[in-house]
Amino acid sequence: MDHLKILEEVKKRNPNEPEFIQAAEEVIASILPVLTKNPEFARLKLLERMLEPERLISFRVTWLDDKGNVQVNRGYRVQMNSAIGPYKGGLRFHPSVTPSVLKFLAFEQIFKNALTGIPMGGGKGGADFDPKGKSNNEVMRFCQAFMMELSRHISGRLDIPAGDIGVGGREIGFLFGAYKKIKNEFSGVLTGKGIGWGGSLIRTEATGYGLIYFAQNMLHEKKDSMKGKICLVSGSGNVAQYAIEKINHLGGKAVTASDSSGFIYDEGGITPEKLAFLKDLKDNRRGRIKEYADKYNCLYKDIDPKADHNPLWNIKADCAFPCATQNEVNGKDASNMVKNGMKLVGEGANMPTTIEGINVLLDNGVNYAPGKASNAGGVATSGLEMTQNYMGSNWTREEVDSKLVGIMKHIHDTCLAAANEYGKPGNYMVGANIAGFVKVAKAMQAQGVI
Ligand code: NDP
C-alpha cells in the first residue's frame, strides 16, 4: 500500500481539478498509518471510495436580469458521502465555483461532519453566479431558478444544504421559499433559516464563535488563554465577523479584516462599535472594506492577487484566523508568520492554507488547526437546527451556545486523542483526518460494498 499510488490514481481520474487534488493529498498522507493498522479498510478500498462522489449533479440555471436579458449559469450539487447521515454542506455562489472547488469542499465536509458527533454525511453545492452588483430581485430570481432544479435532488432526510460564500440569510430565504412552493411542503430542507421560520438561534454566529472556542481550547492546552492576544483575521463576511465578535468577548484584540479588494489594519482593535459598522457595511450596504479605513482613519492596502505574499499575514500578532477563502495563506505567508513569532493559526475558511504553508507552520511548531476541525461549529449548529426542526421545537440562545461550546471541545479532544494514538501528539491536522476517516470507514464497512 503506497500513498503515492492512491494519489497518482486521484490525479489521473480528476485531471484539471487542482483544489480537489490538494485536499485529497493532505488527507491521503495522514490516513496511511490507519490503513496499515487496519488492512481490512485498505482491502475494501474505503479511502478510494471516499474520494469518489456518490453523485455529482450539474445543471443549467436560466434566469432574467432586471433589463430583461436572459442569463445562463451553471449549478451543481456534489453528494459526496452518506455513510453516517444525510448529505450536509453549504451552497457557494461565486464566479470561481467549479466541480473541483465543490469536490474539495464536499470531501473536507465528510471529515468535518464526522468530527461533530452529529450524524451528517458530506455534500456541497453552488453556482458560478456572482451576487456582487446584482439587485435583490435578480438574486431572488436566480435563487428561484436554481431551486427549480435543485429541489429534485434534496429533501429534509436526503440532503440538507446551508450557506457558504455568497449565500447568507437573504439567499437562504429565497431558496427556502422556492422549495416550499415547488414541493408544497414546509420542511427543514435548508439550514441557516431565519428565526421564526425554522432557523436556530446562534446558527449565524456559529462558525466564527466555534472557531474561537476551538482556539481557546488549543490555548488552554498550553496553559494560556485568549486574553490580551493580538489577532489577525481575514475576510469580513459571516465567519470573520463572528470570529472578531468572539475574540472581543474573550478579551483578545482583532486588528485586521479584509475583502477581495484589500485589507484594513486597525491597531486600536475592531471594537464592538466598529464591528457593528463593518456588519452593516458588508451585510446591508454590500460595500467595500476601504470605507472602514476611511471612517476610522486606519491603514488600508489593496490586495494584489499576483503578489507572492499577502502583507496582511506579515503583521506581528499572536494568533491568525484566515476566514475568507481557499489558498489565502501560502508558504511565504506562513514563513512571515513564523518570523513574527505567531503562536496559533486557526482556520475559519475551508483550506485557506496551502500544503506548503501548513508544512512551514508545523515544522516550526506553530499551533495549527485545520478548518475541518476548527470551523466545524457552523455545520454542527446546522445539525442542531435540523434536530430542532425534526422535533418541531426551539432551543434558547444559551442552550444552543452551550451545546456549541461542548461540541468544539469534543472535536478538539477527539483530534488530540487520535493524533496521540498515531504518534503525532499535538498535530490537529493528522488527528482530524484520522478521527473523521475512522468513523466514516467503520460505517461504510458495516454497510457492505455499495
Ligand atoms: P461570506 O460570503 O460571508 O464572506 C466571504 C469573505 O471572504 C468576504 O469578505 C469576501 O470578500 C472574501 N472573499 C471571498 N472570496 C475571496 C477571494 N477569492 N479572495 C479574497 N477574499 C475573498 O462567506 P463566509 O464567511 O460564509 O465563508 C468564508 C469561508 O469560511 C469560506 O471558505 C467558507 O467555505 C468557510 N466556511 C463557512 C461556513 C459558514 O457557516 N458560513 C462554515 C464553514 C466554513 P468580498 O466581500 O469582496 O466578496
Boltz pocket constraint, residues with backbone or C-beta under 6 A from the ligand:
constraints:
  - pocket:
      binder: B
      contacts: [[A, 163], [A, 164], [A, 165], [A, 166], [A, 167], [A, 168], [A, 203], [A, 207], [A, 235], [A, 236], [A, 237], [A, 238], [A, 239], [A, 240], [A, 258], [A, 259], [A, 260], [A, 261], [A, 287], [A, 323], [A, 324], [A, 325], [A, 326], [A, 348], [A, 349], [A, 350], [A, 375], [A, 376], [A, 378], [A, 379]]
      max_distance: 6.0
